[in-house]
Amino acid sequence: MRKLINDYVYVFTNSSANFKDVVDRCIEYWMPEPAPMILLLSAIGKSFVKQINTLSENEKKKLFQHVEEGMHSSDRELSIAVATGLIESMVTASDEDDQLWKQIEEHLGIESKKHAIAWKNFGQ
């Protein structure tokens, strides 16, 4: 399982120094234990939202497609971590900014968007 999550995270860390820094800090914080997957993906989600306006359309497309692939993973633990860590943190980080939320929503894949909207509407 650790290899699967490492491979999944690698796509983000390989695309941006910001992602790499966030992941490195999370890993260092939890050492010597492995960083909890949900918290690691949550840190990536928050970083994604912070830097979304600096990413090219191709980078956004690639990364949002990767998020969607995580939702479709045959590994249930990974797909749950993507939903509850990465996607939910993106929604929460954009809560006070409707324009930012619209930008995120328009790039989300079908399953990612379904979960994001459910999370956004939770408790309303």
C-alpha positions as CSV (number, residue, x, y, z in Angstrom):
1,M,0.0,0.0,0.0
2,R,2.8,2.4,0.8
3,K,4.2,2.1,-2.7
4,L,0.8,2.9,-4.2
5,I,0.4,6.1,-2.1
6,N,4.0,7.1,-2.8
7,D,3.4,6.7,-6.5
8,Y,0.2,8.7,-6.2
9,V,1.8,11.5,-4.3
10,Y,4.8,11.5,-6.6
11,V,2.7,12.9,-9.4
12,F,2.0,16.0,-7.3
13,T,5.6,16.4,-5.9
14,N,7.0,16.0,-9.4
15,S,4.8,18.8,-10.8
16,S,5.6,21.6,-8.4
17,A,8.2,22.6,-5.8
18,N,5.3,23.8,-3.6
19,F,3.7,20.4,-3.5
20,K,7.1,18.8,-2.8
21,D,7.7,21.2,0.1
22,V,4.3,20.6,1.7
23,V,4.7,16.8,1.4
24,D,8.3,17.0,2.8
25,R,7.1,19.0,5.8
26,C,4.2,16.6,6.5
27,I,6.5,13.6,6.3
28,E,9.1,15.2,8.5
29,Y,6.5,16.1,11.1
30,W,5.3,12.5,11.4
31,M,8.8,10.9,11.4
32,P,9.7,8.2,12.3
33,E,6.2,7.0,11.6
34,P,4.8,7.3,8.1
35,A,2.5,10.3,7.6
36,P,-1.2,9.4,7.8
37,M,-2.4,9.1,4.2
38,I,-5.5,11.4,4.7
39,L,-3.4,14.1,6.3
40,L,-0.8,13.9,3.6
41,L,-3.4,14.2,0.9
42,S,-5.1,17.0,2.8
43,A,-1.9,19.0,2.8
44,I,-1.7,18.5,-1.0
45,G,-5.3,19.6,-1.4
46,K,-4.7,22.8,0.5
47,S,-1.5,23.5,-1.5
48,F,-3.4,22.8,-4.7
49,V,-5.9,25.5,-3.9
50,K,-3.2,28.0,-2.9
51,Q,-1.4,27.6,-6.1
52,I,-4.2,26.9,-8.5
53,N,-4.0,30.4,-10.2
54,T,-0.3,29.9,-10.9
55,L,-0.8,26.6,-12.7
56,S,-1.2,26.4,-16.5
57,E,-4.4,24.9,-17.9
58,N,-2.4,21.8,-18.9
59,E,-1.0,21.4,-15.4
60,K,-4.5,21.8,-13.9
61,K,-6.0,19.3,-16.4
62,K,-3.2,16.8,-15.6
63,L,-3.6,17.2,-11.8
64,F,-7.4,17.2,-11.7
65,Q,-7.3,14.1,-13.9
66,H,-5.0,12.5,-11.4
67,V,-7.4,13.4,-8.6
68,E,-10.2,11.7,-10.5
69,E,-8.0,8.6,-11.1
70,G,-7.5,8.4,-7.3
71,M,-11.2,8.4,-6.8
72,H,-11.4,5.5,-9.2
73,S,-8.6,3.5,-7.7
74,S,-9.2,-0.2,-7.1
75,D,-7.5,0.3,-3.8
76,R,-10.3,1.4,-1.5
77,E,-8.0,2.9,1.1
78,L,-6.5,5.2,-1.6
79,S,-9.8,6.3,-3.0
80,I,-11.2,7.1,0.4
81,A,-8.1,9.1,1.3
82,V,-8.4,11.0,-2.0
83,A,-12.0,11.8,-1.2
84,T,-11.7,12.6,2.5
85,G,-8.2,14.1,2.4
86,L,-7.5,15.8,-0.9
87,I,-11.0,16.7,-2.2
88,E,-12.5,17.7,1.1
89,S,-9.5,19.9,1.9
90,M,-9.8,21.6,-1.5
91,V,-13.5,22.3,-0.9
92,T,-12.9,23.6,2.6
93,A,-10.0,25.8,1.5
94,S,-12.2,27.4,-1.1
95,D,-15.3,27.9,1.2
96,E,-15.0,31.7,1.5
97,D,-14.2,32.3,-2.2
98,D,-16.9,31.6,-4.7
99,Q,-14.7,32.3,-7.7
100,L,-12.1,29.9,-6.5
101,W,-14.7,27.2,-5.9
102,K,-16.1,27.7,-9.4
103,Q,-12.6,27.3,-10.8
104,I,-12.1,24.1,-8.8
105,E,-15.6,22.7,-9.7
106,E,-15.1,23.3,-13.4
107,H,-11.9,21.2,-13.4
108,L,-13.2,18.3,-11.2
109,G,-14.0,14.9,-12.8
110,I,-17.4,13.3,-12.4
111,E,-16.7,11.3,-9.2
112,S,-14.5,14.0,-7.7
113,K,-17.2,16.6,-8.3
114,K,-19.9,14.4,-6.9
115,H,-17.9,14.0,-3.7
116,A,-16.9,17.7,-3.6
117,I,-20.5,18.9,-3.9
118,A,-21.7,16.5,-1.3
119,W,-19.0,17.7,1.1
120,K,-19.8,21.4,0.3
121,N,-23.5,20.8,1.0
122,F,-22.9,18.7,4.1
123,G,-24.9,20.0,7.0
124,Q,-26.9,22.6,5.0
